[in-house]
Amino acid sequence: MRDHTGTEPGTPRLTRWLDGRLTRLGVTGVFARDCLLAAVLTVLTFVLLGALFWFAAPEDGVSFDPTRAWLIIAICCAQAMLLCLRRVRPLLCLALVVGLQLPINGLSLPEVTIRGLAPFVVAYTVGSLLPVRRALLAVGVAVLAESVGAAVVVIPDLLTGVAYVSASALTYASATFVGGYVATYRRYVELVRLRADEAIREQQAKVQAAIGAERSRMARELHDVAAHHLSGVVVQAAAVERLIDRDPAAAKAGVAWIRSQGKETLDNLRLVVGVLRGRPGHEDGDGAAPVPGLDTLDELVDTAGGLSGPVELVREGQPRAVSPIADVALYRIAQESLSNARQHAPEAPVRVALRFLPRSVTLEVVNEPATPRSGPSTRTGGVGLVGMRERAQLIGASFAAGPTPAGGWSVTTTLPTNGPVASHPREEATA
């Protein structure tokens, strides 16, 4: 995989820096950059071969005919120019470079093997772009073709032929293996990068999920506390409004109750904030308020009964302790159910049943309408049911809510339990 500039993933920082500079210069795309590389290598090939023919070779006692030397330089430069095809058509580029190497071998002296830079570069490119087997097959064919051509044209004896074939094979094979190694390393670096990105995305997803869960928890707690108490305040405020002229004393008593209820609401909200911060009890010097649970259902029922119609609490079976989170969740479900009954069916009788069965604990809150008029089944749409269902799912309990045959509303939560029946904490305290 490459980007629009032809840069492979996992390339070194220096290469990426060079890619950035070329992009700013307007040299983008694989072919354009390979053309620039071909031009640079053509100039370098001309300089190196010129130094070889007119400076290095004469010092070693080897002399080339000027015409032959210029022909070799021209063909080697043509080889270098063909490198503009090295990534768009690598096999064609290899074939053309090998084809031009044959006349170079024919023009060379038997004791001298001349190669430009193009064979190394094209073999490296084939090794980096093609699968290993295909790259080795292509390079093997190239070595065979070049060796056969050299044997026909320039090799005088067997020993020289073996040396020439070995040099040719070493040239192409070494460059191919280097290209394959570089490509493998780049793929490995890219795989590591992808795995790191995936791990970061998974961690971010976990963080977002944790944040969402915490927000849902905060929303449930605040809704349960605020809705329960504030709905009672609204009901009592309406009663005070009606009594303020007829019975000032009763109105004053109602205002006092509203004040106490507001203080209790504030205390409970402080408790919720403290729990959500992970510091239950003694939050910032406000005191340690007990976390509500099934033990305080009597107080909850008494408060609800004093605000609207009669509320009955029924306990069945041998009480036993449940987990702390289930204890709070069942209490909040009962609290929200009573709040909904008070809002949607005021003055209707409500029955709260807490049943300790052998393998489960069931909490049922049922209200029947005082008159045949519409009950809560026609006025659901808030977040109360959603919060209760989430709490039930959190503790592994089943949750069901819906209208009763008489037109009321029923909420049932069943918590599976295992183990022996234990005494209820309240009974142990009074024993």
C-alpha positions in Angstrom: 0.0 0.0 0.0 1.3 3.5 -0.9 -0.1 6.9 -0.7 -0.5 9.4 -3.6 3.2 10.3 -3.4 4.4 6.7 -3.8 5.6 6.4 -0.2 5.3 3.0 1.3 4.0 2.7 4.9 6.7 2.3 7.6 9.4 4.3 5.6 12.1 5.9 7.7 11.9 9.4 8.9 14.5 10.7 6.5 12.6 9.2 3.6 9.4 10.8 4.8 11.2 14.1 5.1 12.5 13.8 1.6 9.0 12.9 0.4 7.7 16.1 2.0 10.3 18.2 0.3 9.5 16.7 -3.1 5.8 17.2 -2.6 6.4 20.9 -1.8 8.4 21.1 -5.0 5.5 19.6 -7.0 7.2 16.2 -7.7 4.3 13.9 -6.7 3.3 10.4 -7.9 5.3 7.2 -8.4 6.3 7.8 -12.0 7.4 11.5 -11.5 9.6 10.6 -8.6 11.1 7.6 -10.4 11.9 9.9 -13.4 13.7 12.2 -11.0 15.6 9.3 -9.6 16.5 8.0 -13.1 17.8 11.5 -14.0 20.0 11.7 -10.9 21.4 8.1 -11.4 22.0 8.9 -15.1 24.2 11.8 -14.2 25.9 9.7 -11.5 26.5 6.8 -13.9 28.1 9.2 -16.4 30.4 10.6 -13.8 31.5 7.2 -12.3 32.1 5.5 -15.7 34.0 8.6 -17.0 36.2 8.4 -13.9 36.7 4.6 -14.5 37.6 4.8 -18.1 39.9 7.9 -18.1 41.4 7.8 -14.6 41.1 4.5 -12.7 41.5 2.0 -15.6 44.7 3.5 -17.1 46.4 3.5 -13.6 45.8 -0.3 -13.5 47.1 -0.8 -17.0 43.7 -1.3 -18.6 42.9 0.8 -21.6 39.6 1.2 -23.5 39.2 2.4 -27.0 37.5 5.8 -26.7 34.6 4.8 -29.1 34.0 1.7 -27.1 34.1 3.6 -23.8 31.6 6.2 -25.0 29.3 3.4 -26.2 29.4 1.7 -22.8 28.7 5.0 -21.1 25.8 5.7 -23.4 24.2 2.3 -22.9 24.7 2.4 -19.1 23.1 5.9 -19.0 20.2 4.4 -21.0 19.9 1.7 -18.4 19.7 4.3 -15.7 17.0 6.3 -17.6 14.9 3.1 -17.8 14.6 3.2 -14.0 11.6 5.6 -14.5 9.6 2.4 -15.0 10.9 0.6 -12.0 7.8 0.8 -9.9 5.1 1.2 -12.6 6.4 -1.8 -14.6 9.1 -3.5 -12.6 9.4 -6.7 -14.7 9.6 -4.8 -17.9 12.2 -2.5 -16.4 14.3 -5.6 -15.3 14.0 -7.2 -18.8 15.1 -3.9 -20.5 18.0 -3.4 -18.1 19.2 -7.0 -18.6 18.8 -6.6 -22.4 21.0 -3.5 -22.4 23.5 -5.3 -20.2 24.2 -7.8 -23.0 25.8 -5.3 -25.4 27.7 -3.8 -22.5 29.2 -7.2 -21.8 30.0 -7.5 -25.5 31.8 -4.1 -25.6 33.7 -4.9 -22.3 37.1 -6.5 -22.2 37.3 -10.2 -21.1 39.2 -9.3 -17.9 36.8 -6.5 -16.9 33.1 -6.7 -15.9 31.3 -3.4 -16.2 28.0 -2.7 -14.6 26.1 0.5 -14.1 23.9 1.4 -11.2 20.7 0.3 -12.9 21.0 -3.5 -12.4 21.3 -3.0 -8.6 18.4 -0.6 -8.3 16.0 -2.6 -10.5 16.8 -5.8 -8.6 16.2 -4.1 -5.3 12.9 -2.8 -6.6 11.8 -6.2 -7.8 12.6 -7.7 -4.4 10.7 -5.0 -2.6 7.6 -5.0 -4.8 7.0 -8.6 -5.8 6.4 -11.7 -3.7 9.5 -13.6 -2.8 9.1 -16.6 -5.2 8.1 -14.4 -8.1 11.0 -12.0 -7.4 13.6 -14.9 -7.2 12.2 -16.4 -10.4 12.5 -13.1 -12.3 16.0 -12.5 -11.0 17.0 -16.1 -11.8 15.8 -15.7 -15.4 17.7 -12.4 -15.6 21.0 -14.0 -14.4 20.5 -16.9 -16.8 19.9 -14.6 -19.8 22.8 -12.4 -18.9 25.1 -15.4 -18.4 24.2 -17.1 -21.6 24.7 -13.8 -23.5 28.1 -13.3 -21.9 29.1 -16.9 -22.6 28.4 -16.4 -26.3 30.1 -13.0 -26.6 32.8 -12.3 -24.1 33.8 -15.3 -21.8 37.0 -16.9 -23.1 37.2 -20.0 -20.7 35.2 -22.0 -18.1 36.8 -20.4 -15.1 36.1 -16.9 -16.2 32.5 -18.0 -17.0 32.0 -19.4 -13.5 33.4 -16.2 -12.0 31.2 -14.0 -14.3 28.0 -16.1 -13.4 28.8 -15.9 -9.7 29.3 -12.1 -9.9 26.1 -11.7 -11.9 24.1 -13.9 -9.5 25.6 -12.1 -6.5 24.7 -8.7 -8.0 21.0 -9.5 -8.6 20.4 -11.8 -5.7 21.9 -9.6 -3.1 20.0 -6.5 -4.3 16.8 -8.6 -4.4 17.2 -9.9 -0.9 17.9 -6.4 0.4 14.8 -5.2 -1.3 12.7 -8.0 0.1 14.1 -7.4 3.6 13.3 -3.7 3.4 9.8 -4.4 2.2 9.2 -7.0 5.0 10.5 -4.5 7.6 8.2 -1.8 6.3 5.2 -4.1 6.4 6.1 -5.1 10.0 6.4 -1.5 11.0 3.0 -0.7 9.4 1.5 -3.7 11.1 2.8 -2.5 14.5 1.4 1.0 13.7 -2.0 -0.4 12.8 -2.1 -2.6 15.9 -1.1 0.4 18.0 -3.8 2.5 16.4 -6.3 -0.3 16.9 -5.3 -0.5 20.6 -5.7 3.3 21.0 -9.1 3.1 19.3 -10.2 0.2 21.6 -9.0 2.1 24.6 -10.8 5.3 23.5 -13.9 3.2 23.0 -13.6 1.7 26.5 -13.1 5.2 27.9 -16.2 6.5 26.0 -18.2 3.5 27.2 -17.1 4.0 30.8 -18.0 7.7 30.5 -21.4 6.8 29.0 -22.0 4.3 31.7 -21.0 6.8 34.4 -23.3 9.4 32.9 -26.2 6.9 32.8 -25.5 6.1 36.5 -25.4 9.7 37.4 -28.6 10.3 35.5 -30.4 7.4 37.2 -29.3 8.5 40.7 -30.2 12.2 40.2 -33.5 11.3 38.5 -34.5 8.9 41.3 -33.6 11.3 44.1 -34.8 14.5 42.5 -38.0 13.0 41.0 -39.1 11.3 44.2 -38.6 14.3 46.5 -39.5 17.1 44.1 -42.8 15.4 43.0 -43.8 15.3 46.7 -42.9 19.0 47.0 -45.0 19.8 43.9 -48.0 17.9 45.4 -47.7 19.5 48.8 -47.2 23.0 47.3 -50.5 22.5 45.4 -52.2 21.6 48.6 -50.7 24.6 50.4 -51.9 26.9 47.6 -55.5 25.7 48.2 -55.2 26.0 52.0 -53.4 29.3 52.3 -56.7 31.3 52.5 -59.0 28.7 54.1 -56.7 27.2 56.7 -53.5 29.2 57.3 -52.3 26.9 60.1 -52.5 23.9 57.8 -50.8 25.9 55.1 -48.0 26.7 57.5 -47.6 23.1 58.3 -47.4 22.3 54.6 -44.8 24.9 54.1 -42.8 23.5 57.0 -43.0 20.0 55.4 -41.9 21.4 52.1 -38.9 23.0 53.8 -37.9 19.7 55.5 -38.4 17.8 52.3 -36.2 20.3 50.5 -33.5 19.8 53.1 -33.8 16.0 52.7 -33.6 16.4 49.0 -30.4 18.4 49.3 -28.9 15.9 51.7 -29.7 13.0 49.3 -28.2 14.9 46.4 -25.0 15.4 48.4 -25.0 11.7 49.2 -25.4 10.9 45.5 -22.6 13.2 44.5 -20.4 11.7 47.2 -21.1 8.2 46.0 -20.5 9.1 42.4 -17.1 10.5 43.4 -16.2 7.2 44.9 -16.1 8.5 48.5 -19.2 7.0 50.3 -19.6 8.6 53.7 -18.1 11.8 55.2 -18.0 13.7 51.9 -16.3 17.0 52.5 -17.4 17.2 56.1 -21.1 16.9 55.3 -21.5 13.8 57.4 -22.1 10.1 56.6 -25.6 9.6 55.3 -26.7 5.9 55.1 -27.2 4.5 51.6 -30.9 3.7 51.1 -31.9 0.1 50.7 -34.7 -2.4 51.3 -34.4 -1.8 55.1 -35.7 1.7 54.5 -38.8 0.7 52.5 -41.0 1.4 55.5 -39.9 5.0 55.6 -40.3 5.4 51.8 -43.8 4.0 52.0 -44.8 6.2 54.9 -43.6 9.3 53.1 -45.4 8.3 49.9 -48.6 7.6 51.8 -48.5 11.0 53.4 -48.3 12.8 50.0 -51.1 11.1 48.1 -53.4 8.0 48.4 -52.8 5.1 50.6 -49.6 3.0 50.1 -49.4 -0.5 51.5 -46.2 -2.4 52.1 -46.4 -6.2 52.1 -43.5 -8.4 53.0 -43.6 -12.1 52.2 -41.2 -14.9 52.9 -38.2 -15.1 55.1 -36.1 -11.9 54.7 -32.5 -12.3 53.7 -29.7 -10.0 52.7 -28.9 -9.3 49.0 -25.8 -7.7 47.5 -25.3 -4.0 48.3 -25.8 -2.9 44.7 -29.0 -5.0 44.4 -30.2 -3.6 47.7 -29.8 0.0 46.4 -31.2 -0.8 42.9 -34.4 -2.4 44.3 -34.9 0.5 46.6 -34.5 3.0 43.7 -37.0 1.0 41.6 -39.5 1.1 44.4 -38.9 4.8 44.8 -39.3 5.6 41.1 -42.4 3.4 40.9 -44.1 5.3 43.8 -43.0 8.6 42.2 -44.6 7.6 38.9 -47.8 6.5 40.7 -48.0 9.8 42.5 -47.6 11.8 39.3 -49.8 9.8 37.0 -52.5 8.4 39.4 -52.8 10.7 42.3 -54.8 9.5 45.3 -54.9 5.9 43.8 -54.1 3.1 46.3 -50.7 1.6 45.8 -49.4 -1.8 47.0 -45.7 -2.5 47.4 -45.0 -6.2 47.7 -41.5 -7.5 48.6 -41.4 -11.3 48.3 -38.4 -13.4 49.4 -38.8 -16.7 47.4 -36.5 -19.7 47.7 -34.5 -18.8 44.6 -35.4 -15.1 44.0 -36.4 -11.8 45.5 -39.4 -10.1 43.8 -40.3 -6.4 44.2 -43.8 -5.5 42.8 -45.4 -2.1 42.9 -49.0 -2.0 41.7 -51.4 0.9 41.7 -55.1 0.7 40.8 -56.9 3.8 39.7 -59.4 5.4 42.0 -61.7 6.0 39.0 -62.0 4.4 35.6 -60.3 7.5 34.0 -56.9 7.1 32.3 -54.1 5.8 34.4 -50.4 5.7 34.0 -50.5 3.5 31.0 -51.4 6.5 28.8 -48.8 8.8 30.2 -45.5 7.0 30.0 -42.7 8.5 28.1 -40.2 9.8 30.6 -36.9 8.3 31.6 -38.2 6.6 34.7 -38.9 3.2 33.1 -35.7 3.4 31.2 -33.7 4.0 34.4 -35.6 1.2 36.2 -34.9 -1.2 33.4 -31.2 -0.3 33.4 -30.9 -0.8 37.1 -32.6 -4.2 36.8 -30.2 -5.2 34.0 -27.2 -4.0 36.1 -28.0 -6.5 38.9 -29.1 -9.3 36.6 -32.8 -9.0 37.4 -35.8 -9.3 35.1 -38.0 -6.3 34.7 -41.6 -6.0 33.6 -43.9 -3.0 33.5 -47.3 -2.5 32.0 -51.0 -1.8 32.6 -53.1 -4.0 34.8 -56.5 -5.4 33.7 -58.2 -2.8 35.9 -56.5 0.1 34.2 -53.7 0.6 36.7 -50.0 0.1 36.4 -47.7 -2.7 37.6 -43.9 -2.8 37.9 -42.3 -6.1 38.8 -38.6 -6.8 39.3 -37.3 -10.3 40.0 -33.8 -10.9 41.2 -32.5 -14.5 41.1 -30.6 -15.5 44.2 -28.7 -18.6 45.3 -27.5 -19.9 48.7 -29.1 -20.4 52.0 -31.7 -18.1 53.5 -30.1 -15.6 55.8 -31.7 -13.5 58.5 -32.6 -9.9 57.5 -30.1 -7.4 59.0 -32.9 -5.5 60.7 -34.1 -8.6 62.5 -30.5 -9.4 63.5 -30.2 -6.0 65.0 -33.4 -6.3 67.0 -32.8 -9.9 68.1 
